[in-house]
Amino acid sequence: MSTLYQDAQRAGQESVRTTILDRAIDLLVTEGPAALTMRRIATDIGSSTKVLYTLFGGKEGLVDALYREGFARLRRAQARVPAVDDPLAHLTQLGTAYREHALAEPAYYRVMFEQAVPGYRPSAEALAVAGTAFDASAAAVAACIDAGVFRPGDAEEISKIFWAASHGAVSLEIAGHFAGDTAARRYAALMTAVGRAFSTDPESIPVSVPGSGPDPVPDAVQKSASSPSTSAAAREGQQS
């Protein structure tokens, strides 16, 4: 039987890189950052550590690659949102896509935003990749301003305010504070409130109707997202 590494080799170097990142993110979810070693990953996929060091330079480079990959996946998720004539509807769909992507990729979300690997600091290259992930949202806000839906303002700054609101709600949901339909309803209400704050006619913006979204975040990821000191608060939050 061939190893994961041998299978990836046959598909090319990019497949090898993806196989390594997939195993790394899985270890981070199931066993925590202490398990994230070059030797462990090499053993698990059936390669030598030399392969990992050649591709990533070391553990810091591997985590940096996870960070970049997380933002690249988010950017692709945003790019898949179809363009529509209504700029506010498009912005709303981007917000929905952000939440759905975070719930589908909670481990990457933690690497991107929650310091899942203690001591890691993104490289300049990684930060540059991260900076492009929200271009679509900034463009959608600019379209809302141009169409007179939003008051004149700095589109990039407004998009970051939307992001801050989205991030807060999604982080609470991933940590287990909000559950199921309650989380979707609160997220929709929050996005509506932010939109009304910048609207030329706040009452014209209806409350967004949340979609069903992806399946709930797996328990293993919720546990890895919450420290023992916060688990009690998470259980209490689920009752809210």
ChimeraX attribute file (.defattr): number of C-alpha atoms within 10 A of each C-alpha:
attribute: neighborCount
match mode: 1-to-1
recipient: residues
	/A:1	5
	/A:2	8
	/A:3	12
	/A:4	16
	/A:5	22
	/A:6	14
	/A:7	15
	/A:8	19
	/A:9	15
	/A:10	10
	/A:11	11
	/A:12	10
	/A:13	12
	/A:14	11
	/A:15	15
	/A:16	23
	/A:17	19
	/A:18	14
	/A:19	18
	/A:20	26
	/A:21	18
	/A:22	14
	/A:23	18
	/A:24	23
	/A:25	20
	/A:26	16
	/A:27	20
	/A:28	22
	/A:29	23
	/A:30	14
	/A:31	13
	/A:32	15
	/A:33	16
	/A:34	10
	/A:35	15
	/A:36	20
	/A:37	15
	/A:38	21
	/A:39	14
	/A:40	15
	/A:41	22
	/A:42	19
	/A:43	12
	/A:44	16
	/A:45	18
	/A:46	14
	/A:47	18
	/A:48	14
	/A:49	16
	/A:50	14
	/A:51	16
	/A:52	21
	/A:53	14
	/A:54	9
	/A:55	15
	/A:56	17
	/A:57	12
	/A:58	16
	/A:59	15
	/A:60	16
	/A:61	17
	/A:62	22
	/A:63	23
	/A:64	22
	/A:65	19
	/A:66	23
	/A:67	25
	/A:68	23
	/A:69	20
	/A:70	24
	/A:71	23
	/A:72	16
	/A:73	15
	/A:74	23
	/A:75	20
	/A:76	12
	/A:77	17
	/A:78	22
	/A:79	15
	/A:80	11
	/A:81	16
	/A:82	9
	/A:83	13
	/A:84	11
	/A:85	8
	/A:86	13
	/A:87	20
	/A:88	21
	/A:89	15
	/A:90	21
	/A:91	26
	/A:92	19
	/A:93	18
	/A:94	22
	/A:95	21
	/A:96	22
	/A:97	19
	/A:98	21
	/A:99	21
	/A:100	20
	/A:101	20
	/A:102	23
	/A:103	22
	/A:104	17
	/A:105	17
	/A:106	24
	/A:107	27
	/A:108	26
	/A:109	24
	/A:110	22
	/A:111	23
	/A:112	21
	/A:113	12
	/A:114	13
	/A:115	12
	/A:116	20
	/A:117	17
	/A:118	10
	/A:119	8
	/A:120	15
	/A:121	14
	/A:122	18
	/A:123	15
	/A:124	9
	/A:125	12
	/A:126	17
	/A:127	15
	/A:128	12
	/A:129	17
	/A:130	20
	/A:131	12
	/A:132	13
	/A:133	20
	/A:134	20
	/A:135	15
	/A:136	18
	/A:137	24
	/A:138	20
	/A:139	16
	/A:140	24
	/A:141	28
	/A:142	22
	/A:143	20
	/A:144	23
	/A:145	21
	/A:146	13
	/A:147	13
	/A:148	13
	/A:149	23
	/A:150	23
	/A:151	15
	/A:152	14
	/A:153	12
	/A:154	12
	/A:155	19
	/A:156	17
	/A:157	12
	/A:158	19
	/A:159	21
	/A:160	14
	/A:161	13
	/A:162	20
	/A:163	17
	/A:164	11
	/A:165	16
	/A:166	20
	/A:167	17
	/A:168	11
	/A:169	21
	/A:170	23
	/A:171	21
	/A:172	16
	/A:173	26
	/A:174	28
	/A:175	26
	/A:176	27
	/A:177	23
	/A:178	24
	/A:179	19
	/A:180	15
	/A:181	14
	/A:182	14
	/A:183	20
	/A:184	24
	/A:185	15
	/A:186	14
	/A:187	25
	/A:188	20
	/A:189	17
	/A:190	18
	/A:191	22
	/A:192	18
	/A:193	18
	/A:194	16
	/A:195	23
	/A:196	19
	/A:197	13
	/A:198	18
	/A:199	20
	/A:200	16
	/A:201	13
	/A:202	16
	/A:203	9
	/A:204	10
	/A:205	15
	/A:206	12
	/A:207	16
	/A:208	19
	/A:209	13
	/A:210	16
	/A:211	12
	/A:212	10
	/A:213	16
	/A:214	12
	/A:215	10
	/A:216	15
	/A:217	20
	/A:218	13
	/A:219	12
	/A:220	12
	/A:221	20
	/A:222	21
	/A:223	17
	/A:224	21
	/A:225	24
	/A:226	16
	/A:227	11
	/A:228	10
	/A:229	8
	/A:230	15
	/A:231	17
	/A:232	12
	/A:233	14
	/A:234	20
	/A:235	14
	/A:236	13
	/A:237	16
	/A:238	16
	/A:239	10
	/A:240	9
